[in-house]
Amino acid sequence: MPQILIRRLDQHVVRQLRAKAAADGVSAEEEARRILRRSLVGEVPAMSLIDFIRTMPDVGDGRIFR
């Protein structure tokens, strides 16, 4: 599979990429792939069930699950 190397990225951009990757539970490399795919191809990768659940807001105190 082809690879690219991007030099001279602004440190702020790198920090934002790493933060977004951490929030999404993926590597910075995977996050960069997703960003490129979405912006260039318009493709949004299918979300796994666990990823979907992670996007749900944390509301309530969980009483209905007790």
Short mmCIF file of the C-alpha atoms (twelve columns), coordinates in Angstrom:
data_MODEL
# 
_entry.id   MODEL 
# 
loop_
_atom_site.group_PDB 
_atom_site.id 
_atom_site.type_symbol 
_atom_site.label_atom_id 
_atom_site.label_alt_id 
_atom_site.label_comp_id 
_atom_site.label_asym_id 
_atom_site.label_seq_id 
_atom_site.Cartn_x 
_atom_site.Cartn_y 
_atom_site.Cartn_z 
_atom_site.pdbx_PDB_model_num 
ATOM 1  C CA . MET A 1  0.000   0.000  0.000  1 
ATOM 2  C CA . PRO A 2  1.356   3.471  -0.829 1 
ATOM 3  C CA . GLN A 3  2.682   5.711  1.916  1 
ATOM 4  C CA . ILE A 4  3.179   9.442  2.279  1 
ATOM 5  C CA . LEU A 5  5.404   11.464 4.566  1 
ATOM 6  C CA . ILE A 6  4.367   14.976 5.518  1 
ATOM 7  C CA . ARG A 7  7.130   17.188 6.849  1 
ATOM 8  C CA . ARG A 8  7.022   20.546 8.612  1 
ATOM 9  C CA . LEU A 9  3.588   20.225 10.163 1 
ATOM 10 C CA . ASP A 10 2.678   22.907 12.647 1 
ATOM 11 C CA . GLN A 11 2.979   21.567 16.205 1 
ATOM 12 C CA . HIS A 12 -0.565  22.728 16.949 1 
ATOM 13 C CA . VAL A 13 -1.879  20.587 14.074 1 
ATOM 14 C CA . VAL A 14 -0.016  17.547 15.380 1 
ATOM 15 C CA . ARG A 15 -1.399  18.078 18.900 1 
ATOM 16 C CA . GLN A 16 -4.939  18.426 17.547 1 
ATOM 17 C CA . LEU A 17 -4.538  15.276 15.442 1 
ATOM 18 C CA . ARG A 18 -3.279  13.287 18.428 1 
ATOM 19 C CA . ALA A 19 -6.070  14.609 20.657 1 
ATOM 20 C CA . LYS A 20 -8.745  13.717 18.105 1 
ATOM 21 C CA . ALA A 21 -7.204  10.284 17.600 1 
ATOM 22 C CA . ALA A 22 -7.178  9.652  21.345 1 
ATOM 23 C CA . ALA A 23 -10.797 10.765 21.656 1 
ATOM 24 C CA . ASP A 24 -11.748 8.383  18.837 1 
ATOM 25 C CA . GLY A 25 -9.668  5.548  20.312 1 
ATOM 26 C CA . VAL A 26 -7.409  5.178  17.269 1 
ATOM 27 C CA . SER A 27 -3.812  5.944  16.373 1 
ATOM 28 C CA . ALA A 28 -2.834  9.318  14.969 1 
ATOM 29 C CA . GLU A 29 -1.987  7.533  11.723 1 
ATOM 30 C CA . GLU A 30 -5.491  6.035  11.472 1 
ATOM 31 C CA . GLU A 31 -7.043  9.399  12.321 1 
ATOM 32 C CA . ALA A 32 -5.021  11.052 9.540  1 
ATOM 33 C CA . ARG A 33 -6.219  8.337  7.128  1 
ATOM 34 C CA . ARG A 34 -9.827  8.990  8.119  1 
ATOM 35 C CA . ILE A 35 -9.460  12.752 7.708  1 
ATOM 36 C CA . LEU A 36 -7.888  12.374 4.273  1 
ATOM 37 C CA . ARG A 37 -10.498 9.830  3.181  1 
ATOM 38 C CA . ARG A 38 -13.399 12.025 4.311  1 
ATOM 39 C CA . SER A 39 -12.031 15.212 2.781  1 
ATOM 40 C CA . LEU A 40 -10.875 13.763 -0.537 1 
ATOM 41 C CA . VAL A 41 -13.245 10.892 -1.248 1 
ATOM 42 C CA . GLY A 42 -16.207 11.883 0.895  1 
ATOM 43 C CA . GLU A 43 -16.212 8.379  2.305  1 
ATOM 44 C CA . VAL A 44 -17.088 7.946  5.944  1 
ATOM 45 C CA . PRO A 45 -15.911 4.569  7.215  1 
ATOM 46 C CA . ALA A 46 -18.546 2.358  8.792  1 
ATOM 47 C CA . MET A 47 -18.683 2.785  12.536 1 
ATOM 48 C CA . SER A 48 -18.497 -0.262 14.777 1 
ATOM 49 C CA . LEU A 49 -21.125 -0.706 17.472 1 
ATOM 50 C CA . ILE A 50 -18.660 0.152  20.222 1 
ATOM 51 C CA . ASP A 51 -17.578 3.324  18.397 1 
ATOM 52 C CA . PHE A 52 -21.231 4.296  17.979 1 
ATOM 53 C CA . ILE A 53 -21.906 3.754  21.687 1 
ATOM 54 C CA . ARG A 54 -18.878 5.906  22.539 1 
ATOM 55 C CA . THR A 55 -20.403 8.798  20.582 1 
ATOM 56 C CA . MET A 56 -23.563 8.750  22.707 1 
ATOM 57 C CA . PRO A 57 -23.802 11.524 25.298 1 
ATOM 58 C CA . ASP A 58 -23.309 10.533 28.924 1 
ATOM 59 C CA . VAL A 59 -26.642 11.585 30.419 1 
ATOM 60 C CA . GLY A 60 -28.561 10.461 33.459 1 
ATOM 61 C CA . ASP A 61 -27.324 8.433  36.370 1 
ATOM 62 C CA . GLY A 62 -27.965 4.949  34.985 1 
ATOM 63 C CA . ARG A 63 -30.938 4.098  37.214 1 
ATOM 64 C CA . ILE A 64 -32.822 2.429  34.381 1 
ATOM 65 C CA . PHE A 65 -30.005 -0.096 34.084 1 
ATOM 66 C CA . ARG A 66 -30.005 -1.205 37.706 1 
# 
